[in-house]
């Protein structure tokens, strides 16, 4: 996902999480990690994506990752993701909180303790 800024510059604030990089990016992260489980065909996921990107840009104390459930079914199963979008917060390598469905930015920031 990309966040478009004025002037045509685009940045990617989130990290794509896969089975291959999950341990390094999530389990071994010194920062809390917010994972967005999503799919391209999911309308609510598309609605939530810009909010997740804003949080990723603004909340420097937290790493924000995206897990495409179609490509990473094993990770979705591992964490019991049956509806998307699902946001799961990891601290110290453990899933500590989750939400399902489109969330307002304020609710996501509260989930992160910000």
N, C-alpha and C positions, 0 to 999 in steps of 0.2 A: 504494500500500500504506500502511496505517496501523499504527502501533504504539500499542496501548492501554496507558495508564498507570493507576495507581491513582487513584480519584476520578473515573473516567470521561473524563478529558481524553485527547485523541488528538492526536498530532503526526505529521507526515509528515517523515521524516528524509532521504528519498531524493529525487532530482530525476528527473522523467520526461524521458528523452532521446529526441528525435525528429530526423529529418533536418533540420528547420528550426533547431533549437537546438544541434545537434551541435558545430559549429565553435566557438561561443561557450562552451558548457558543458564541452567535452572538449578540443578542440585548443588553445584559448587559455587553458585553466585554469592558474593558477600552482601549484595543488595537484595531486598525483597524483589520478587519477580511476579508481574501480573501477566497471565497468559490469556489471550483471546482465542477461543476455539471457534472457528468460523468455516464457511464454505462460500465459493463464488456465487452459487445460485441462490443463496439465502438473502432475501430482502431485508429482514431485520439485521443481519450481519452487516450488510452494506450501509444501513442507517447508523449503526453503532461505530463503524470504522473511523469516521472523522473524529468522533469523540475520543476514541482510543488513541488516535494519533496525537490529538491535542494533549492528552494526559502524558503521553510518552515524551513530548517536547517539553512540557512544563514541569513534570515531576522528576527532576534529576536524581532524586534519592531512590528511585525505583526503576528497574529494568522492565520494559514492556515487550512481550513477544507475541507472535501470532502463530497459531497452529491450524493449518488447513486440514480439516478432518477427513477430507477425501483422500489426501495424500498420506496422512499420518493417522490411519485408523487405529493402529496399535496404541498410540498415545491417547486417543479419545477413549478407547476401551479401558485402558489402564486407569484412567481417572473418572470413569463412569459418566462420561459426557454422552447424554442421550438426546439432548435438545440444544440447539444453537440459536443465537450466540450464547456461549457460556464463558464467564470470566472466572479464573481461579487464581487466588493469591497464594504464592509460595513464600515461606520464610524459613531460612535454614534448611532448605530442601524438602520441607513438608507443606502439603496443601493445607492452608489454615482457614480459608474462607472462599465462598463461591457465590456467584449470582447467575441467574439464567434469564435471558431476554434482554431487550434494549434497556439500558440504564442511563439516567441523566449524568452528566459530568460530575455534578455535586455528589451523587451517590457513590460514584467510583472513587472520587477523592476521599470521601469518608471511609470507604472500604480500605483505602491505603493509609488511613490515619493522617491525612493531609488537610 
